[in-house]
Amino acid sequence: MSIELVAYGAFFLTMALTYAIMCLGLNVQWGQTGLFNVGIAGFVAIGAYVSALLTTPDAAGRFGGFGLPIVAGWLGAALAAGLVAFLIGALTIRLRADYLAIATFGVAVAVQLCALNLELVTGGPFGIGFVPRPFASLAGDPLAFSLANLGVLVLVVLALYLALERLLRSPWGRVLRAIREDETAALALGKSATRFRLQAFAIGGAIMGLAGAAQAHFIGFIAPDNYMPMLTFQVWAMLIVGGSGNNRGAILGAILVWGIWAGSAGAIASLFPPGEQARAASLQIVMIGVGLCAILLLRPRGILGEVKTVSRHIGRLARSAGKPVSEP
C-alpha cells in the first residue's frame, strides 16, 4: 500500500470525523430532545469563522488576525456558536416541529448571507485563507501530517462521545428523553420543558461550532459557499442512516455517508462533460436520497437504532424491593 494512499485514507477519516462531531451535536438536539434543527450549516459557519478570526496571524485589511493558538480558536468557536444557539433558542424554542425548522433554516440563511456580505469581517465571497493548520511543521511529510491530524480528531470525537454518553445516562439525559416522548408527563413531574430544550439546543449548537472550527483548520480555507443548506442535508442523512438517538450510530453514519458522498463524486462527474457538472452534483444528491430511502426501508431506526436507557439505580431498587422485609 503506497504512502499516498494511506495519507489519503487518513485525510478521508479526518474529514469524516468532523462530520461525526456535527452529527453528535444534532443527536443532542434531535435524537435526544426532538428539536428539529435544519440550521446546522449556520452554527458550523459561526464556529469556522470565529476560530479563523481568532487564530489567523494576518488579517490583511479585515477584522481579526489575533494569532491565538488553535486550541483557543476551537474553544472560542464552541462558546460563540453555543451562545448564538442559546440566544436563538430563547426566541424560538417554544416553536414546534416544522415551525422550529423554518426558524432555524432562516438563521442558517442569514448567517450565510452575513458571511457573504460582511467583507471587512469575513472576507466576503473570497473567504479567509491561510487558516492555521495543526502540525503545520509536518506538512512536508504528507503521511505524518495526515496521521497527526487524524489522531487529534480521534481524541476529540472520543472525548465528546464519552461525555455525551455520560450525559445520556444522567438524570439530565433522561429528562430530555421524557420531554421528547411525553412532554405532558414531564411537566406533571415538575420539569421545565423550555429550560431543558434550551440547554440541549445550546449544547448541540456549541458542538456544531466546534466541528466547524476543526474542519476549517484541517482544510485551511473557508468561504460562504462551504456552508450552503446542502451541509445540513448531509448531516441529517448521516444521523438518520447511523441511527438517531445513538451516539455510536451518529459516528458510524457520518463515516458511511461521507464515504458514499466522496466516493461517488468522481464516478458521477466522469459521466458528464465538463460543462455539465451541475447536473452531476444533482445526480449525486438523488443517489444519496435513494440510498437513504433504501436504508430506512431495511432499517427504519437506522443501522444502530436507539438503545433504551434507564437509571442505573433501577436494578438496585428492584433487588431491594424483592428482599423479604423483616417483621418488627
C-alpha positions as CSV (number, residue, x, y, z in Angstrom):
1,M,0.0,0.0,0.0
2,S,1.5,3.3,-1.1
3,I,2.2,6.2,1.3
4,E,-0.1,8.4,-0.8
5,L,-3.0,6.0,-0.4
6,V,-2.5,5.8,3.4
7,A,-2.3,9.6,3.6
8,Y,-5.5,10.0,1.6
9,G,-7.2,7.4,3.9
10,A,-6.2,9.4,7.0
11,F,-7.4,12.7,5.4
12,F,-10.7,11.0,4.4
13,L,-11.2,9.8,8.0
14,T,-10.3,13.2,9.4
15,M,-13.0,14.9,7.3
16,A,-15.5,12.2,8.2
17,L,-14.8,12.7,11.9
18,T,-15.5,16.5,11.5
19,Y,-18.9,15.5,10.2
20,A,-19.2,13.0,13.1
21,I,-18.9,15.9,15.5
22,M,-21.7,17.7,13.7
23,C,-23.8,14.5,14.0
24,L,-23.2,14.3,17.7
25,G,-24.4,17.8,18.1
26,L,-27.5,17.1,16.1
27,N,-28.1,14.0,18.1
28,V,-28.3,16.0,21.3
29,Q,-30.9,18.3,19.7
30,W,-33.0,15.9,17.6
31,G,-32.1,12.4,18.7
32,Q,-32.4,13.1,22.5
33,T,-34.7,16.1,22.6
34,G,-36.7,16.1,19.4
35,L,-35.7,19.6,18.3
36,F,-36.0,19.8,14.5
37,N,-32.9,22.0,13.6
38,V,-32.3,22.5,9.9
39,G,-29.9,25.4,10.5
40,I,-26.9,23.2,11.1
41,A,-24.9,25.0,8.4
42,G,-25.3,28.3,10.2
43,F,-23.8,27.1,13.5
44,V,-21.0,25.3,11.7
45,A,-20.2,28.5,9.8
46,I,-20.2,30.6,13.1
47,G,-17.6,28.2,14.6
48,A,-15.5,28.2,11.5
49,Y,-15.3,32.0,11.1
50,V,-14.8,32.7,14.8
51,S,-11.9,30.3,15.0
52,A,-10.4,31.6,11.8
53,L,-10.6,35.2,13.0
54,L,-9.0,34.3,16.4
55,T,-6.1,32.3,15.0
56,T,-5.1,33.8,11.7
57,P,-1.9,35.8,12.2
58,D,-2.6,38.4,9.5
59,A,-6.0,40.0,8.9
60,A,-4.9,41.6,5.6
61,G,-7.3,44.6,5.8
62,R,-10.1,43.0,7.7
63,F,-11.1,42.4,11.3
64,G,-9.2,39.6,13.1
65,G,-5.6,38.5,12.9
66,F,-5.3,37.8,16.6
67,G,-2.9,34.9,16.1
68,L,-4.1,32.9,19.1
69,P,-3.4,29.2,19.4
70,I,-5.6,26.8,17.6
71,V,-7.0,25.4,20.8
72,A,-8.1,28.9,21.8
73,G,-9.8,29.2,18.5
74,W,-11.7,26.0,18.9
75,L,-12.8,26.9,22.4
76,G,-13.9,30.3,21.2
77,A,-15.8,28.8,18.3
78,A,-17.7,26.4,20.6
79,L,-18.5,29.2,23.0
80,A,-19.6,31.6,20.2
81,A,-21.8,29.0,18.5
82,G,-23.3,27.9,21.8
83,L,-24.1,31.5,22.8
84,V,-25.8,32.2,19.4
85,A,-27.7,28.9,19.7
86,F,-28.8,30.0,23.3
87,L,-30.0,33.4,22.1
88,I,-31.8,31.9,19.1
89,G,-33.3,29.2,21.2
90,A,-34.6,31.7,23.7
91,L,-36.7,33.2,20.9
92,T,-37.7,30.1,19.0
93,I,-37.5,27.1,21.4
94,R,-41.2,27.2,22.1
95,L,-42.0,26.6,18.4
96,R,-42.8,23.0,17.4
97,A,-41.7,20.8,14.6
98,D,-41.9,22.5,11.2
99,Y,-42.2,26.0,12.7
100,L,-38.8,25.5,14.5
101,A,-37.4,24.0,11.3
102,I,-38.4,27.2,9.4
103,A,-36.9,29.4,12.0
104,T,-33.6,27.6,12.2
105,F,-33.4,27.5,8.4
106,G,-33.8,31.2,8.3
107,V,-31.0,31.6,10.8
108,A,-28.7,29.5,8.6
109,V,-29.5,31.6,5.5
110,A,-28.9,34.8,7.5
111,V,-25.5,33.6,8.7
112,Q,-24.5,32.6,5.2
113,L,-25.6,36.0,3.8
114,C,-23.6,37.8,6.5
115,A,-20.5,35.7,5.7
116,L,-21.0,36.7,2.0
117,N,-21.5,40.4,2.5
118,L,-19.5,41.4,5.6
119,E,-16.2,41.6,3.8
120,L,-14.4,43.6,6.5
121,V,-15.0,40.7,8.9
122,T,-15.4,37.5,6.8
123,G,-13.6,38.4,3.6
124,G,-16.9,38.2,1.7
125,P,-17.1,35.8,-1.2
126,F,-13.3,35.3,-1.2
127,G,-13.4,33.9,2.3
128,I,-10.5,33.6,4.7
129,G,-7.3,31.8,3.6
130,F,-4.2,30.6,5.4
131,V,-6.2,29.4,8.4
132,P,-3.5,27.8,10.6
133,R,-3.4,24.0,10.4
134,P,-2.5,21.7,13.2
135,F,1.0,20.2,13.0
136,A,1.9,22.6,10.1
137,S,5.6,21.8,10.7
138,L,4.9,18.2,9.4
139,A,3.4,19.5,6.2
140,G,6.5,18.4,4.3
141,D,5.7,14.8,5.2
142,P,2.1,14.1,4.0
143,L,1.8,10.8,5.8
144,A,2.9,12.1,9.2
145,F,0.8,15.3,8.7
146,S,-2.3,13.3,7.9
147,L,-1.9,10.8,10.7
148,A,-1.2,13.5,13.3
149,N,-4.4,15.4,12.3
150,L,-6.4,12.2,12.4
151,G,-5.1,11.5,15.8
152,V,-6.3,14.8,17.1
153,L,-9.8,14.3,15.6
154,V,-10.0,10.8,17.1
155,L,-9.2,12.1,20.5
156,V,-11.8,14.9,20.1
157,V,-14.5,12.6,18.9
158,L,-13.7,10.1,21.7
159,A,-13.9,12.7,24.4
160,L,-17.2,14.1,23.1
161,Y,-18.6,10.5,22.8
162,L,-17.7,9.7,26.4
163,A,-19.0,13.0,27.7
164,L,-22.3,12.7,25.8
165,E,-22.8,9.1,26.8
166,R,-22.4,10.1,30.4
167,L,-24.9,12.9,29.9
168,L,-27.2,10.4,28.2
169,R,-27.3,8.2,31.3
170,S,-27.6,11.0,33.7
171,P,-30.9,12.4,35.1
172,W,-30.5,15.3,32.7
173,G,-30.4,13.0,29.7
174,R,-33.4,11.1,31.0
175,V,-35.4,14.3,31.3
176,L,-34.6,15.2,27.7
177,R,-36.0,11.9,26.5
178,A,-39.0,12.2,28.8
179,I,-39.8,15.6,27.2
180,R,-39.3,14.1,23.8
181,E,-41.6,11.2,24.4
182,D,-44.3,12.8,26.5
183,E,-44.0,16.4,27.4
184,T,-47.2,16.5,29.4
185,A,-45.9,13.7,31.7
186,A,-42.6,15.5,32.2
187,L,-44.4,18.7,33.0
188,A,-46.5,16.9,35.6
189,L,-43.3,15.8,37.3
190,G,-42.2,19.4,37.7
191,K,-39.7,19.5,34.8
192,S,-39.4,22.7,32.8
193,A,-39.5,21.6,29.1
194,T,-38.5,25.0,27.8
195,R,-35.4,25.2,30.1
196,F,-34.2,21.7,29.2
197,R,-34.8,22.2,25.5
198,L,-32.9,25.4,25.6
199,Q,-29.9,23.7,27.3
200,A,-29.9,20.9,24.7
201,F,-30.1,23.4,21.8
202,A,-27.2,25.4,23.1
203,I,-25.0,22.4,23.8
204,G,-25.8,21.0,20.3
205,G,-25.0,24.3,18.7
206,A,-21.7,24.5,20.6
207,I,-20.7,21.1,19.4
208,M,-21.6,22.1,15.8
209,G,-19.4,25.2,16.2
210,L,-16.5,23.1,17.3
211,A,-17.0,20.9,14.3
212,G,-16.9,23.9,12.0
213,A,-13.7,25.2,13.6
214,A,-12.0,21.8,13.3
215,Q,-13.0,21.4,9.7
216,A,-11.8,25.0,8.9
217,H,-8.3,24.3,10.4
218,F,-7.9,21.0,8.7
219,I,-8.8,22.4,5.3
220,G,-7.0,25.7,5.8
221,F,-9.6,27.8,3.9
222,I,-13.2,28.9,4.5
223,A,-15.7,30.6,2.3
224,P,-19.5,31.2,2.4
225,D,-20.1,28.5,-0.3
226,N,-18.8,25.9,2.2
227,Y,-21.9,26.5,4.4
228,M,-24.8,26.1,2.0
229,P,-28.0,24.3,3.0
230,M,-26.5,21.1,1.4
231,L,-24.3,20.8,4.5
232,T,-27.5,20.5,6.7
233,F,-28.9,17.8,4.4
234,Q,-25.6,15.8,4.6
235,V,-25.6,15.8,8.4
236,W,-29.2,14.9,8.7
237,A,-28.7,12.0,6.2
238,M,-25.7,10.8,8.3
239,L,-27.6,10.8,11.6
240,I,-30.7,9.1,10.1
241,V,-28.6,6.4,8.4
242,G,-26.5,5.8,11.5
243,G,-29.3,5.8,14.0
244,S,-31.0,8.8,15.6
245,G,-30.6,8.8,19.4
246,N,-27.5,6.6,19.3
247,N,-24.1,8.4,19.6
248,R,-22.3,5.4,18.1
249,G,-24.8,5.5,15.2
250,A,-24.1,9.2,14.7
251,I,-20.4,8.5,14.3
252,L,-20.9,5.4,12.1
253,G,-23.4,7.3,9.9
254,A,-21.1,10.2,9.4
255,I,-18.2,7.9,8.2
256,L,-20.5,5.8,6.0
257,V,-22.4,8.6,4.3
258,W,-19.2,10.7,3.8
259,G,-17.6,7.7,2.2
260,I,-20.5,7.3,-0.2
261,W,-20.6,11.1,-0.9
262,A,-16.9,11.4,-1.5
263,G,-16.6,8.1,-3.4
264,S,-19.5,8.8,-5.8
265,A,-18.4,12.4,-6.6
266,G,-15.7,11.4,-9.0
267,A,-17.6,8.5,-10.5
268,I,-20.7,10.6,-11.3
269,A,-18.7,13.5,-12.6
270,S,-16.9,11.3,-15.1
271,L,-20.3,10.5,-16.7
272,F,-20.9,14.1,-17.7
273,P,-18.9,16.6,-19.9
274,P,-17.0,19.4,-18.2
275,G,-19.7,21.9,-18.8
276,E,-22.5,19.9,-17.0
277,Q,-21.0,19.5,-13.5
278,A,-24.2,21.0,-12.0
279,R,-26.2,18.0,-13.4
280,A,-23.6,15.7,-11.9
281,A,-24.0,17.3,-8.5
282,S,-27.8,17.0,-8.7
283,L,-27.5,13.3,-9.6
284,Q,-25.2,12.8,-6.6
285,I,-27.9,14.2,-4.3
286,V,-30.5,12.0,-5.9
287,M,-28.3,8.9,-5.4
288,I,-27.8,9.8,-1.7
289,G,-31.6,10.3,-1.3
290,V,-32.3,6.9,-2.9
291,G,-29.7,5.2,-0.7
292,L,-31.2,6.9,2.3
293,C,-34.7,5.6,1.4
294,A,-33.3,2.1,0.9
295,I,-31.6,2.1,4.3
296,L,-34.7,3.3,6.0
297,L,-36.8,0.6,4.4
298,L,-34.4,-2.1,5.6
299,R,-33.5,-0.4,8.9
300,P,-36.2,2.1,9.9
301,R,-34.4,3.1,13.1
302,G,-31.0,3.4,11.3
303,I,-28.1,1.0,11.3
304,L,-27.6,1.4,15.0
305,G,-31.0,2.2,16.5
306,E,-31.5,4.0,19.8
307,V,-30.9,1.9,22.8
308,K,-33.3,2.5,25.6
309,T,-31.5,3.8,28.7
310,V,-32.9,3.7,32.2
311,S,-31.5,4.8,35.5
312,R,-28.5,2.8,36.8
313,H,-30.4,2.7,40.2
314,I,-33.3,0.7,38.8
315,G,-31.6,-2.7,39.2
316,R,-30.5,-1.9,42.8
317,L,-34.0,-0.7,43.7
318,A,-35.6,-3.8,42.2
319,R,-33.4,-6.1,44.1
320,S,-34.1,-4.2,47.3
321,A,-37.8,-4.5,46.7
322,G,-37.5,-8.2,46.2
323,K,-35.9,-8.9,49.6
324,P,-38.2,-10.1,52.4
325,V,-39.0,-7.5,54.9
326,S,-38.3,-8.5,58.5
327,E,-41.1,-8.3,60.9
328,P,-40.8,-5.8,63.8
